[in-house]
Amino acid sequence: MTPPPDIVPDSQHRGLAGALPPGVRGYALLARFDRPIGWQLLFWPGAWAIALAGGAIDRWDLIAWFALGSVAMRGAGCVYNDIVDRDIDARVERTRHRPIASGMVSVRAAWIWLGVLCLVGVVVLIQLHAHAAIVAVASIAPVAAYPFMKRITWWPQAWLGIVFSWGALVGWSEMAGALTAPGLLLYAGAIAWVIGYDTIYALQDREDDALVGVRSSALALGARVRQGVAVFYGVAVLLWSASLWLVRPDPLALASLLPAAAHLGWQVATLDPGDGAGALARFRSNRLAGLLVFAAWFVVGQTSG
């Protein structure tokens, strides 16, 4: 299969994925192994919670398990999403070359691949204490419902926020032994962050989504996309600040969030809703935003208590 143009980022065969034999490549692309930004964004909320709880150094092993789990479960989520959305994907320019929609991988084979990835998730799950494992298992229901949200609500990005931020609840439960206020505020802030960056991502598909009847926050906000993203990013920073304050009530602790806040502000200030390539670049820059927030949690977590 000839790779489509660069304007179709979901179909690019890059790096190791592009070097794989055709029979294997489809599975790598189906799990988005060629696009690490997804698992990185899924990873950060859990890593944040561990760092804020003071475990960034002592529990480096837990962070490593979360990284592995993020790769596997993000891949599983993509496979499930593509199974559910195969008919829609075939009608959208950016997604019509995805493995199931294009016929590269059969639906039956995709279900088997999904099971393999979930087994990796189970290996990570058994590394957790019982209370954290229960919190992790509770994510199955919202994860299963996510692909259908774009059909019934204009805000599927909010549901993605619930799902993609769940690692914060798991990480905080594992470290603190319970879901206390700092962890819950961190989780709520992560949801607002996800809504913001996924609204930016959805700008690429506004025309196709409108044609096929798929809903998104980018369509719901219309001409007010930049203002909407600014509000969600602002809410995220406020909630993260409250979480930090509960752990360490010190203005210097709040100052640790300034680099992340400045980066999110740059995204909003330079966002052109009509520029799909620019929107994708700003979406991808959230891997840096995640790192900057982690740095704040690391500093506060290591200097508190």
C-alpha positions in Angstrom: 0.0 0.0 0.0 1.3 3.4 -0.9 1.5 5.7 2.1 -0.8 8.8 1.7 0.5 12.3 1.8 1.9 14.0 4.8 -1.4 15.9 5.4 -2.8 12.6 6.5 -0.8 12.0 9.7 -2.8 9.0 10.9 -1.5 7.0 7.9 2.2 7.8 7.9 4.4 4.8 8.0 7.4 6.1 9.9 10.4 4.7 11.7 10.4 1.1 12.9 6.8 0.6 11.8 7.7 1.4 8.2 10.5 -1.1 8.3 8.3 -4.0 9.5 7.1 -6.7 7.1 3.7 -5.9 5.6 2.0 -8.7 7.6 3.2 -7.3 10.9 3.1 -3.6 10.0 -0.7 -3.4 10.0 -0.9 -4.4 13.6 1.8 -1.9 14.6 -0.1 0.9 12.8 -3.4 -0.3 14.3 -2.0 0.2 17.8 -0.4 3.5 16.6 3.1 2.3 17.6 4.3 4.7 14.9 2.7 7.6 16.7 4.0 7.7 20.3 2.4 11.0 21.1 -0.8 9.1 22.2 0.8 6.9 24.8 2.9 9.8 26.0 -0.2 11.9 26.7 -1.9 8.9 28.4 1.2 8.3 30.5 1.7 11.8 31.9 -1.3 12.0 34.4 -0.3 8.8 36.1 3.4 10.0 36.3 2.2 13.3 37.7 0.3 11.7 40.5 3.3 9.5 41.5 5.6 12.6 41.4 3.2 14.8 43.4 2.9 12.1 46.0 6.7 12.2 46.4 7.5 8.9 44.6 9.3 10.1 41.4 12.6 8.7 42.7 11.7 6.0 45.2 9.0 4.5 42.9 10.7 4.9 39.6 9.7 1.3 39.0 6.1 2.2 39.2 6.6 5.0 36.7 8.2 2.5 34.4 5.2 0.1 34.7 2.9 3.0 34.0 4.9 3.7 30.8 4.5 0.1 29.7 0.8 0.1 30.5 0.3 3.4 28.6 1.8 1.9 25.5 -0.3 -1.3 25.7 -3.6 0.3 26.8 -3.3 3.2 24.4 -2.7 0.6 21.6 -5.7 -1.4 22.9 -7.9 1.7 22.9 -6.9 2.5 19.3 -7.7 -1.0 18.1 -11.1 -1.0 19.8 -11.8 2.5 18.5 -10.9 1.5 14.9 -13.1 -1.6 15.2 -16.1 0.5 16.2 -15.3 3.4 13.8 -14.3 1.3 10.7 -17.2 2.6 8.6 -16.7 6.2 9.6 -13.0 6.0 9.1 -13.5 4.8 5.6 -15.3 8.0 4.8 -12.9 10.5 6.4 -9.8 11.5 4.3 -7.4 11.5 7.3 -8.5 8.0 8.5 -9.5 6.1 5.4 -6.0 4.4 5.3 -6.2 3.0 8.8 -5.6 -0.7 8.8 -9.2 -1.9 9.4 -10.9 0.7 7.2 -8.4 0.0 4.3 -8.6 -3.8 4.7 -5.0 -4.3 5.8 -6.2 -6.0 9.0 -9.4 -8.0 9.3 -11.9 -7.3 12.1 -11.4 -10.8 13.6 -7.6 -10.3 13.6 -8.0 -6.9 15.3 -10.1 -8.4 18.1 -7.3 -11.0 18.7 -4.7 -8.2 18.7 -6.8 -6.3 21.2 -6.8 -9.3 23.5 -3.0 -9.6 23.3 -2.5 -5.9 24.2 -5.0 -6.2 27.1 -2.9 -9.1 28.5 0.0 -6.7 28.8 -2.3 -4.4 30.7 -3.1 -7.2 33.1 0.6 -7.8 33.8 0.9 -4.1 34.8 -2.3 -4.3 36.8 -1.0 -7.0 39.1 1.9 -4.8 40.1 -0.6 -2.5 42.0 -2.1 -2.8 45.4 -5.7 -4.0 45.5 -7.3 -0.6 46.0 -5.4 1.0 43.1 -6.1 -2.1 40.9 -9.8 -1.6 41.6 -9.6 2.0 40.5 -7.8 0.9 37.3 -10.4 -1.7 36.5 -13.1 0.8 36.9 -11.8 2.6 33.8 -13.1 -0.2 31.6 -16.6 1.2 31.3 -15.7 4.7 30.2 -13.1 3.4 27.9 -15.6 1.1 26.2 -18.1 3.9 25.8 -15.7 6.5 24.4 -15.9 5.5 20.6 -19.7 6.1 20.7 -19.5 9.6 22.3 -18.9 11.3 19.0 -22.2 10.0 17.8 -24.3 11.3 20.8 -22.6 14.4 22.2 -20.8 17.5 20.8 -18.2 17.0 23.5 -16.5 13.6 23.0 -13.3 15.4 24.1 -14.7 15.6 27.6 -15.2 11.8 27.7 -11.7 11.4 26.3 -10.5 13.6 29.2 -12.1 11.3 31.7 -10.5 8.3 30.1 -7.0 9.7 29.3 -6.6 11.2 32.7 -7.6 8.1 34.6 -4.0 7.2 35.3 -3.9 10.1 37.8 -6.5 8.4 39.9 -4.6 5.1 39.7 -1.2 6.6 40.5 -2.5 8.7 43.4 -4.4 5.7 44.8 -1.3 3.6 44.7 0.9 6.2 46.4 -1.6 7.8 48.9 -3.7 4.7 49.6 -6.9 6.6 48.8 -8.4 9.1 46.5 -7.9 12.2 48.4 -8.4 15.9 47.4 -5.0 16.6 45.8 -5.3 13.6 43.5 -8.8 14.4 42.6 -7.9 18.0 41.7 -5.0 16.8 39.7 -7.3 14.5 37.8 -9.9 17.2 37.2 -7.2 19.5 35.9 -5.9 16.8 33.6 -9.4 16.4 32.1 -9.6 20.1 31.3 -6.1 19.8 29.7 -7.2 16.9 27.5 -10.3 18.7 26.4 -8.1 21.6 25.4 -5.5 19.7 23.4 -8.0 17.3 21.8 -10.1 20.2 20.6 -7.0 21.5 18.9 -6.5 18.0 17.4 -10.1 17.9 16.2 -9.5 21.1 14.1 -8.0 18.9 11.4 -11.3 17.0 10.9 -13.9 19.7 11.1 -15.0 19.6 7.5 -15.0 15.8 7.2 -16.7 15.5 10.6 -19.5 17.8 9.5 -20.0 15.9 6.3 -20.3 12.4 8.0 -22.2 13.6 11.0 -19.5 13.2 13.6 -19.6 15.6 16.5 -16.6 17.3 18.3 -15.9 20.2 20.5 -14.1 21.9 17.6 -17.4 22.0 15.7 -19.4 23.0 18.9 -17.1 25.9 19.6 -17.1 27.1 16.0 -15.4 30.5 15.6 -14.6 30.5 19.4 -12.2 27.6 19.3 -9.2 29.7 20.6 -11.3 31.2 23.4 -12.6 27.7 24.3 -9.1 26.1 24.4 -7.9 29.1 26.5 -10.7 28.5 29.0 -10.0 24.8 29.4 -6.2 25.4 29.7 -6.9 28.1 32.3 -9.1 25.8 34.3 -6.4 23.1 34.1 -3.8 25.4 35.6 -6.2 26.6 38.3 -7.0 23.0 39.4 -3.4 22.0 39.3 -2.5 25.0 41.4 -5.1 24.0 44.0 -3.7 20.4 44.0 -0.2 21.7 44.6 -1.4 24.1 47.3 -2.9 21.2 49.3 0.4 19.3 49.1 2.6 22.3 49.8 0.9 25.7 50.6 3.7 27.9 49.4 3.7 30.5 46.6 7.0 29.0 45.4 5.2 25.7 44.8 2.7 27.5 42.6 5.6 29.2 40.7 6.8 25.8 39.6 3.8 25.6 37.2 4.7 28.8 35.4 6.7 27.2 32.6 3.8 24.8 31.8 1.3 27.7 32.0 3.4 29.7 29.6 3.7 26.9 27.2 -0.1 26.4 27.1 -0.5 30.1 26.7 1.8 29.9 23.7 -0.4 27.2 22.1 -3.4 29.4 22.4 -1.7 32.6 21.3 -0.3 31.0 18.1 -3.3 28.7 17.2 -4.8 29.3 13.8 -8.0 27.2 13.6 -7.8 27.2 9.8 -4.3 25.7 9.7 -4.5 21.9 10.2 -0.7 21.4 10.1 -0.3 24.1 12.7 -3.0 22.6 14.9 -1.3 19.2 14.7 2.0 20.7 15.7 0.5 22.4 18.8 -1.4 19.3 19.7 1.9 17.3 19.6 3.7 20.0 21.7 1.6 18.8 24.6 4.2 16.1 25.2 6.4 19.0 26.3 3.6 20.5 28.4 3.3 17.1 30.1 7.0 17.1 30.9 6.8 20.7 32.3 3.9 19.8 34.6 5.8 16.6 35.7 8.8 18.8 36.6 6.5 20.9 38.8 5.1 17.9 40.5 8.6 16.5 40.9 9.9 19.6 42.7 6.9 19.9 45.0 6.7 16.1 45.7 10.4 15.8 46.6 10.4 18.9 48.8 7.2 18.3 50.7 6.6 16.4 53.9 
